[in-house]
Amino acid sequence: MTSQPDMTWPISRRSLLNRSAHGVGAAALWQLLAAESSSAAETSLADGSGLHVPARAKNVIFIFMAGGPSHLDLYDPKQMMTRLHGEPVPESLVSTLADPVIRSSARVMASPRKFHRYGQAGIEFSDYLPHTAQMADSICMVRSMHTDQSNHDPAQLLLSCGTPLFGNPSMGAWIQYGLGSVYENMPGYVVLLSNSGKGVDAGTALWGSGFLPSSHRGVTFRNTGDPILHLANPPGVSTAGQQARLRAIGDLNRVHQQTAGDREIESRIAAYELAFRMQSAAPELLDFSQETQATKRDYGLEQETTRAFGSNCLLARRMVERGVRFVQLFHSTWDDHSSLNANLKTNCDMTDLPTAALLADLKQRGLLDHTLVVWAGEFGRTPMAEVRRGSSTGKEGRDHHPFAFTIWMAGAGVKAGYVHGRTDDFGYNVVDAPVHVHDLQATILHLLGIDHQRLTYRHQGRDVRLTDVHGRVVHDLLS
């Protein structure tokens, strides 16, 4: 007869915990990390008393041209490419490409655009940008940008959030968190979408709050129909009744917050209160009847082609005029793998006139002195023709290019009528004064009075910042 095993297993409490390192111990660790994250050693500057450096800018208008506008056809002309059009791209440039077929078939694609010099500094602009070119003496053009990502989602996230990963706060959220709102009846961070039928690759993550409180998320306005959905009270609901209802909801949320300790409840309360205040402030903000016919004409509101983007540009001016801290305009898409020349004209026709009107209007009103305007895409385009989709006449395109591209800035604290950096004869690599995406972010924060290394938020045991562990202020861009 087989004896039964002894089922008794003497074990001490210490031994149990040691054996449970991946169970009870891990759970305890995660609980500690979560508590640390929720207490979040925040270094917000929202009270306005602790700016790290003197601020040159009070507001930012960031014009995000999603898809990767071609720097070679808009801002960075290359005579060498004109002479070598159709010839093989030098092996020294394409040797890093992984695909030998692409390397061997890469041919120089010269830009068909004509470039002219504008302003006292003689800055070169494409003939597709005649209106923006007229503002050359107000623009600081950076021809030496580079990034780490060559696909849209991660590159857009890197530019907007400082990391190619989803789930992190956007630049606007960091600024809103750090500096707070000036105009209490409107959000401090507003997002304006145009041509949105084509969408933005990385989506709402580009203006999300990530692990920051959700009150710092960008608030989106639409450019067709009601800009803010459900802003007006429904029929039969008075302002007094709405206020009483929100007061009761707020009281219930505060009771819940005291028992649950969830900080997101505070954000929910703040969102309800802001929405109520916006009911009185937003209609006036959105009422363009106060603007002159000349102003509306300058922004292109009288033309179907420019109306959507022009409305957003005019709204951006009205917002910074009232103290909105960060306004982000999204226009897509500039992802021209084929029919580059025709597609560029379409996008430039939609955006060039309103962009120039925005700069001129800000300058005429004295707002450009404390408003920083940034025009940027997530990367540039290659100097060779796109071969995946054919290169027949009129159908040529360019592929994604992270190693060199152009952005421009204007306004508060940056040099005007200035070109920074230089690319090689093919616009392939930066050869002078490189500026990384993290450097751009650090410089924007610096102009707002923020040291990018000191604006942090404790998350999962780490003090996180917009620029991660990178970035430097590019003082050569500053006036």
N, C-alpha and C positions, 0 to 999 in steps of 0.2 A: 504494500500500500504506500502510495507516494504521499509524503508529508506536505501539508500546506505551508506556503511561505509566511513568515512573520510579517504582518502588515503594519506593525508599529514602526514609526520612523522618528526617533527623537531628534528634534532640531531646535536650536536656539533662535531667539528673535533676531540676533545679529546675523546668524547664518541665513535666515530667511531673506533678510534685506539684501545680503550679499548675492544670493542666488537670484534675486529679482531685479538685478541692476538694469535689465532692459524692460522691466515691467513697471513695478512700483517706483523704482528709482527714476526711470525715464519720465514717468508721469509727474513726479515731484519736480523734476528739473523743468519740464515744460510749464508747469504751473508757476514756478518762480520766474521764468522768462516772461510769461504772459503778464504777471503782475508788474514786472519791471517795465515792460512795454507800455502797459496801461498807465503807469505813473509817469512815464516818459519825461525824462529830464530835458524839458523843452528849453530852448534858448531863443524864444520869440522876442522880437524887438517891437511888438505891437504898441507898447506904450509911447513909442517915439523918443524916449529919453536916452536910449543906449545905442545909437547908430555907431557902427565900428569906425567909419570914416565919414568925412563930410559928403553929403549926398549932392550929386549934380542933377539927378533926375528924380522927379516925383511920380511920373507915370511912364508906362511902356505900352506902345502899340506894336505888337509882333505880327507881321504879315507872313504867314506860313504858306509857302507855295509848294504844296505836297506833290510828290512824284519825281522831283529831281530836274529842275530847269537846266537847260544846256548853257553852261557858262561860255562855251565856245561860240555860240550863236547870239548871245545877248551882251556879254560884258568883257570877254577876254579874247580879242582878235589875234589871229596867228597868220602872219604873211607866209611863213615857211610852209604851212599846210596848203595854202593856195598854190604855191609853186610845185608841191609834191602830190597834189590831188590824184588819187587812184594808185599811187605807188605803195609798196609794202611799208607798213609801219616798222620803224627801226627795231631790230631784234632786242636791243638793249632795253626798250620800253616794255615789250610784251613777253619777255623771258619768264616773268613770274606767273603768267597765265597757265593754268593747269591743263587746259585742253590743247593738244598739239595742232588739231585741225583749225581752231580759232587763231592760234598763233600764226600758222602758215598762211591763212587766208585774210589776215587783218590788212586792210587797205586804208590809206589816209582819206578821210572825208572832209574836204575843206568846206567851210561855212559858205553858203550862197548869200549870206547877208552882207550888207554894206555898213561899215562903221565910220562914224564921224566924231570929231573932237568937239567937246562942249565946255563952256565955262572958262574962267581964267586959268584953271589948271589944265585945260585940254583933255579932260577925261573922255575916253572912248566909249560910245554906246552904239548898240545895234540900231539900224533904221526901223526895227520893230518897236522901239521904245522912244519915240520922238518927244513925248510929253515928260516922261521921267528924266530924259536927258536935259531938258530945260532947267532942271533943279540941280544940275551937276555941282554947282558951287555950294550946295547945302549937304552934299552926300560924301560919306566916308566909305569908299569901296574897298572891300577886302578880297583880293584875288588869290589868296593863299590859304583858303580854308581846306581842311581835310578831316576825315572821319574814319571810324574803324569798321563800319558796316556797309555792305553793298546790296542788301535787300531792304525793301521799303519799311516793313514793320519795325525791325530792329533799328534801322537808321533813323526813322522818325521818332521812335522812343528815345534813342540816345540824344537827339537834338532837343526834344521837349522835356525829357525826364532825367537825363544824365546817365541812363543805363539802357541797354537794349532789351531788358526784361520787362514783362508786364507786371503790374501791381505796385509800381512806385509813383510817388507824387510828381506831378508836372511842375515845370518852372513857375507857372502862374500860381500854383498851389503853395509852393515854397515861399514865394514873394508875399502872397496873401497871409500865410502863416507867420512870416517874419515881421511884416510891417502893418498888417491889419487894414481895415477900410477907413477911408476918410469920409466918404459919402454914405451915411448910415441908412439911407433909403434905397440904396442899390448895392448889389454885390461888389466886392472889391476885385473880383476876377470874372470877366465876361468873355464868352466865346461867340464869335459871329461866323456863320457858315454861308458860303456862296457856292454856286455850281455843285451843290451837295448831292445831286442825283448820281454823281459818279463816286461819291463817298471818299473817305480818307482811310488809307490802308490800315493803320493801327487803331482807328476808331476812337471811341470815347476815352480810351486810356491816355490819349495825348493831352487831355485837360482834366484828368482824374486827380483825386487827392491821395490815392494809394493808401499807405498806413497812417497818414495824417488824419485828423478829424475831418469828417465829410463836409463840414462847413467851409472848407478851403477849396472845394472842387469848383471848377469853372462852371458858370451858369450859361447855358446856351440860349441864344436868341435866334429865331428863324427869320429868313429874309422874304418869306412869302406868307400870306395870311396873317394871323395874329402872331407877332414876334414872341409873345410870352403866352403860352396856353393857359386858359382858365384864370386869367388875371382878374377879370371882372367878376363881381358877385353874380350868382344865378338869379333869375327873376324871383322877386318876393323876399330876398335876403337883404336886409338893410346893413349899413356900415356898423351901426351900434350892435345889431344882432351878431354880425360876423366877429366883431371885437369880443363880445361876451363869450361866444363859442370858443374862440382861440384862447381866451383867458382860462376857461375851464379845462381845455385840453392841456394847456401849459401847466396848470396846477396838478393834474393827474400825472403828467410826465415827470414833474419834479418829485412827487411822491415815489414813483417808480424808480427814479434815478437814485434816491436816497437808500432804497432797499437793494437795488441791483448793482449799483456802483458802475454802471455802464456809461462811459463817457460819450458814446454816440447819442445818448438821450439828450445831452446838452446841445449837440449839433442839431437834433431834431427840433428842439424848442426854438433855437436860434433861427432855423429855416422857416418855421411857422411865423415867427415875429417879423422876419425880413419880408416874407411874402405879403404880409398885411401892409407893411410900410410901402412896398413897391406898388400897391394898388393905387396910391395917390401920386407917387413920383414918376412911375413909368409912362403913363399917358403923355405927360408933358415932355419927357425925354424923347419919346417916339414921334412927336408931332412936328413934322418938317414944314408945316405951314408957316412957322415963324422964320424960316430961312428965305432969303431973297431968291428971285428967279435966277439971278446971275450965279449964285452959289450952287443951286440945284443943277444948272446947266454945266457949270465947271466940273461937278462930280459925275456928270453923265447920267443924271436921273431922267433926262428927257429922251434917252436912247435905250432901246430894248437891249442892245448888246452890253452896255455898261451899267444898266440900272441896278442889278442885284449887287455886284461888287461895289458900285458907287454908293448905294444906300448904306452898306456896311462901313465904308470909309467915312461917310458923313456921320453915321451913328457913333463911330469910334471917336471922332473929334468932339462930338457933343458929350460923350461919356467922360473923356479926360478933362473936358472943360468943367465938369461937375465933380471931378475928383476920383473917378473910378481908377483904381491903381494899375491894373493890368488888363489890356484888351487884346485878344488874340483873334486874328482873322485867318480863316482857312479857305484856300481856294485849290481845287484839284480838278483834273490831274495833269501834271506835266511829264508823265511817263511815256515819252515818245520813242518807242522802239521802231516805229515805222511812221511814214508821212510826217516826219519831224518838221519840215518847213511849214506845211499847212497847219499843223497843230499848234506850233509856236505862234503863228499869226493869230489864230483863234483866241488863245489865252492872253496874248499881249493886247489884242483889241479889247478884251473884256476888262483888263486890269490896269493898263498903262495910264490912261487918262485919269481914272479915279485916284490912283496912287499919287500922281503928280499934284492933283487938286488937294489931296490931304496934306501933303508937305507944304504947299503954298499957303493953304488956309491956316495951318498951325503956325507958320512963320508970321503971317500977316497979323494974327491975333496975339502974338507974343507967347503962344503955348509951346512952340518948339524949343524955347529956352529951357524948359523943364520937362519936356516929353521926349523920350527916346523912341525912335522908330527903327525897327529892324525888318529887313526883307530877306528871307532865306528859304531855301529848300533843304532837303536832307542830304543830298549829294549832287554831283554834277553828271556829265555824260562823257562817253569815250570819244577820242579823236578819230576812231575808225568807224566805218559804216557798220551798222547792225547787220549781221549775215544770217541770223536765224529766220528772218521773215522776208528775205529777199531785198535786193538793192536796185530794183528797176527805177528808172527816172521818175522822180516825184514821190517814191515810196521809201526812200532811204530814212533810216533812223539811227539812233545812238543807244548804246547800252548804259547800264548804271556805272558810275565811276566815283569811288570814294576817295581817291588819292589827291584830288584837287578840284575845287569848285569856288564859286564867287558868291558872296553875300554883300549887302550894303547896310549901313546904319546912317542915321541922321539925327540931329538934335542934341539934346542935353549932354554936354560934356565930351562929345567926340569931335575930331577934326573935320572941318568942312572943306570940300574941294580937294580931297586927298585920296590917293590910291596906296594901299598897303600890300606889300608882298608881290611875288611874281612866280609864274609857272614857266616850265620849259617851252621850247618852240612848238610843242604839240599839245600844250595844256594838260599833259599827262601827270607830271609830278610837280610839287612845289619846290622851287629852287632858292627862294629867298623869303625870310620872315614868316615861317609857317604858323598858322593859327588853328589849333584843334577845337573841336566842338566844346570840350570842357573849358578851354580858354575863353571862348565866347561867353559861356555861361558865367564864368568867374568875373568877366569884365562887366557884364550887365548888372550883376549883383553889386559890384564895386560902385558903379555909377548911381545905384540906389542907396548907397551908404552901408552896404553889407559886405563883411569879409566872408567869402564863400567857405572858408575853413572853420568858421565859428558859428554859422547858422546850421545847427544840427538837431536831430530828433532821435531819442533813444528808441530803438526798435530791435527786438530779439537780441538783446544784449550788446548792441553796437550803436555808437553814435553815427547816424547816417546823415549824409549831406547831398545836395544836388550834384556836385561835381565828383562824388565818390571819393577816391583818394588821388584825384588828378586836378589839373587846372591851374592856370596862372593868369593874373591880370595883365592884359596886353597894353602897357602904358603908352606904347607908340601910337595907339589909336585915339588917345585922349588929348583934348585941347588944353 
